[in-house]
Amino acid sequence: MALAKKYDIQLHVLHLTTAQELALFENLYVSPKVRGQHIGKHLIEYVQQRAKSLHCARLYWYTQESNHTAQKLYDWIADKPGVIEYRMSLV
C-alpha cells in the first residue's frame, strides 16, 4: 500500500506462551493537514491486514490519555478494554 509506505508504521509480533501471537503497532501519526480524510483509518486497516497475514490473534496499540483527537478515531474502529497501564522502572 503506497500510503503505508509514506508513514512510519512499526508492527511488532509478540510471541507468548499461550501460542497466540499479538501484534503491537507504534508510531501512527497523521499530519494535521490531512486529518479528517480517513487516512488514519486506512493505515490501521493496512496494519490489521498485515497482522492477520501473520496469524496474529489480536492487534493493539497505546495512546496518550490526553490525545483526544486520536481517541476519536480509535473509539470508532476498535474496542477500548478499560485497562490502565502502570510501569515500574527496573534500572
N, C-alpha and C positions, 0 to 999 in steps of 0.2 A: 504494500500500500504506500503510495508516494507520500501521502500526508503523514504517515507514521515515521517515515524516514526523515522528515523535516524536523521532527521533535525528538528530544532526548528522552526515550522511554526505556526504563530498565525493568526487566522481568526476571525475578529470581524464583526458581523452583526449589522448595524446601522438602527434603526427604525426612519423613517422620517414621517412628516405629510402628505406626498404625498401618503402614503400607499405602497410605493415601498421600499423594503429593499435593501441596498447596502452592499457589502462585502468589507472590507478593510483587506488586509493581510500585515503582517510585518515580518521582520527578515528572509528574504530569504538570505541564504549565502551558496555558494558552494565553497569548498576548491579549491585553485589553482591547487592542484594535480590532480583533476578530471574534471576540466573545459574543455570544448570542446567536452564533451561526451553527451550533451543534457540533463544532469541531471537537470539543472535549468528549462529547458522547461518542463520536465516531472513533476517536483514539482509544477510548475504553473498550468499545466493541471490538476493535482490532486486537487489543491485548487479550480480551476474553476469548476470541477465536484461537489465538496463539496458545493460550493456556489449555484450552480444550484439546488442541492438537498434540499437546504434551501429556495428555491424560491426567490433568490436574483435577482434583475434586472440588477445589474452591479457589476463587480469586479474591484477594483482599488488598487493602491499602489504608494508609493513615492520612489524616489531615489535621491541621491545627484547629483547636476548638474555636478560635476566632475567625477562621476562614469561612465566613458565611456564604460568600459567592460560590466557592467550590461545593459547599454542602448542599446548595440548591440543586446542583446537577446530581450529586451523589444520592441525595434523597429521592430523586426522580427515577434513577436507574438501578439502585441497589438497596439492600436491606441494611439498616443500622442496628447492630446487635445490642446496643446499650451498654457496652463494656467500656470502662475507663482503664487506661493503661497507666501503670506505675513503673518506675525504673529505679534501680539502685546501682550506683557505680561500684564496680569491683576492683578498681585500680586506684 
